[in-house]
Amino acid sequence: MIILIGLLPGELGLALPSAEITIHTPISGSTVISPIDITASVTPGADDLIRISLIDKSRNLLARQLIRVDSDEFNPEQFSTQLMFEIPTESAEALLIISTKDMNNRPLSERAITLSLKVNNEVVLETQSPETPWLIVDTPKPLSIHHGGSLTVSGTVTPISTKPLILELFTDSGGLIGSKQLTVGNTGLETPFLVTLTYSFIDTTRDVRLVIRQTMDPFGQNVTLDSIPIYLAP
């Protein structure tokens, strides 16, 4: 069910901790051939793994890489790699996804860009535009403790796609105990939001991750995702 809410007066919010993932090259909308030269800045999760995948419009997996990095979890890791792919036609539209997970295998952060894949030597690299945060969360604060069976989430979102904003609560065992969808405005338009998530009964304090994400058609994949660690208590 999609929940409609009223907009809040704009106010300066607290940004999430520094962006977990920033894709430097290629830029969204670029035309590329195999292999794709990828550079990015990533704060890996507790497993020190960076996951890269390439999905076409039919949601077929064209390529995948699992990269282990030797870095402290709180220091962004600069890295580069080449991703080989094969397509059965002269060209294809695809989504390049980079993602990380936390120590309990919950989604930590994801970023995705659209690419035009070619089999010939045509390469068109789009120009980097100034990056602004897609999501600013005022509440809840990371590692804060919450009671009472509901959680208020407020902040500002600049939608990447026209799909609803999805908010989810995952326990340390991976269980989904609460979720809500929020309709958003035009892509690129900064919009304040306030939403309340109710969650399943818990009888002990739990390590929970609040995941906020957007998907993109026709790929059916997350185009952006960020998360915040919190605690829920009875």
N, C-alpha and C positions, 0 to 999 in steps of 0.2 A: 504494500500500500504506500502510495506517495503522500506525504504530509505537506500541506501548504502552511506557511507561517508568515507572519508579518515581518517587515524589514525593520531593523534598528537604526537609530541615528548613527552616522559614521563616527567612529572614535579611534584613536590611536591604539592598536593592539600590540600584544607581545608576539613576535614572530616565533615560529618553531625553532628549535636548535638548528644551527647552520645546515643548509640543504644537504641531505644524506647523499643525494646523487645529482650530479650535473654532467650532462653529455655535452662535450665541447665540439667534437666532430664525429660524424657529419651533422649538419644542421637539418632540422625537420623540413621536408619538401625537396631535399636534394635528390639528384639522379646519380646512381652509383652502379659500378660493376663489381664482380667478385675478384678478389676479396674486398670486403668493406674495411677501410681503415678507421678504427674507432679510438678516440681518446676521451677520457672522462675523469672526473674526480668523484670518488666514492668513499663513504665511511662504511666499511663492511660490518656485518653483524658479528655475533660472538663466534660463529663458525669460520670467520675470515674468508668466506666464499662470495664471489660476485657471479651472478647468473645472467647470461645473455641469451636472448632468443629472438628469432626472426619469424614472423607469422604473416601469411598472405590473407587476402580478403575472404577466402574460403575457410579461414582458420586452420590451414595446414601449417605444420611446423616445417620451415625451410632449413633452419640451421639452429644450432645450440652450442653454447660453451659454458663450462663451469670453471671459473678461475679462482685459485687460492692465492691470497696475498698475505704477506707477513707484515702486519701493521697493528698498531694499537687501535682498538675499536673507536676511540674518540678523535683520532687524527685522520683527516681525509687522505686517501691514498690515490696519488696520480698514477694512472696506468694507461697503456695503449695495447691494442690487440688487433688482429686481422680476423674477420669472420668470413669463411668461405660459404658460398651458397650455389645451388643449382635450381634453375626454373625451366619448365617444359616449353615455355613460349619465349618470344623475343623480349617481352617486358612483363612486369608485374608490379602491382602496388603492394607494399608490405609495411608492417609495423615492427620497428626494432625496439626491444624491451630490455632494460637493465634493472635488476632487482636484487634485494638483500633480505635476509631473514634473521630473526633473533635467536637466542639460545634454545627457545622452545619451538622453533620451526614456524613461528608466526610471521606474517608479512611485516617487514620493517620499513622498507621504502621501495618505490618503483618509479621509473621514468620511462617514457616511450616517445618515439618520434616516427613520423611517416616518411617513407622513402619510395622512390621509383627505382625498381631494379631493372637493369638492362644486361643483355648478353654481349653487346658489342662494346666499342670503346667510348661511347658517349657518357661523359661525366659532367654533371652540373652541380656545383656546390653552392648552396644558398649562403647568404651573408648572415653572420651572427647578429641578432638584435639584442638590445639590452634586456637582461633577465630580471624580472620582478617576481616576488614570491606569489605562488598561486594560492597559498593558504596562510592565513594568519590566525592563530588560535589564542584567544584571551583566557578562556577557561575550558577545560580544567588545566591546571599547571602540572608539569611532569612530576611524577612520584607523589602527588597529592592523594589523600585518603578521603573516600566518599562513602556515605551511608544512605540507607533509606529506600533502596530499590529503584532509584532513578538518578540519572546523571545529566546535568545541564552542560551543553557545549555551545560556546559562543565565539564569534570571530568574524573574519572577512574572507570570502572566497572570490577568486577571479577564475571563472570556469574555463577549462581547456576545451570542453566539448559541450554539446547541448544535453547530454545525458544527466540524470539526477546525481546529486552528491550522495554517496553511500557512506553511512557511519555505522561501524560495527564494534562490538566488544568481544575480545577473545581472551579466555582464561589461559593460565600457564600450561594446561593440558591440551590446548587447542580448541576447546569447546566454544561455540558461538552462543553467548548468553543474552545478547541484545543487538538490535539493528534498527535502522530507520533510513528512509530515503527522503531527500529534500530536493524539490524542483529548483532550478537555477535560472538566471537570466541569460542574456546574450553572452557568448564567449568573449573573453577579454574585458568584460565589464565587472568592476569590483563591486561586490554586494555583501553587506553585513548580514549575518544570520544568527539565529538563536533557536536551538532545538533541544528537546528533552528526550533522552533514551531511557526507557524502562528496561530492567534486566531481570533474569530469572533469580529466584531466591537462592541466597548463599548463606551457609551457616558458619563460615570462618573467613578470615581476611584472605583475599586472593590477589595474586599478581595478575593484573589485567592490562591488555594493550588496546587502546582506542585507535582503530584504523579508520582513516578518512580517505576516500578514493573516488575517482571518476573513470568510467569506461568510455570507449569510442566505437561507434558503428563504422563500417561493417565488421570490424575485427573481433568485437566481443571481448576485448582484453582491456585491462587497466591501462590508461594512458598516463595517469599520475596517481601516486599513493604516498601518504605520510602517516606516521603513527606516533602515539604518545603513551609511555608507560605510566599507569596509575595503580592505585590499590582500591578495591571495593571491600567494605566490611559489612557485617550484618546490621 
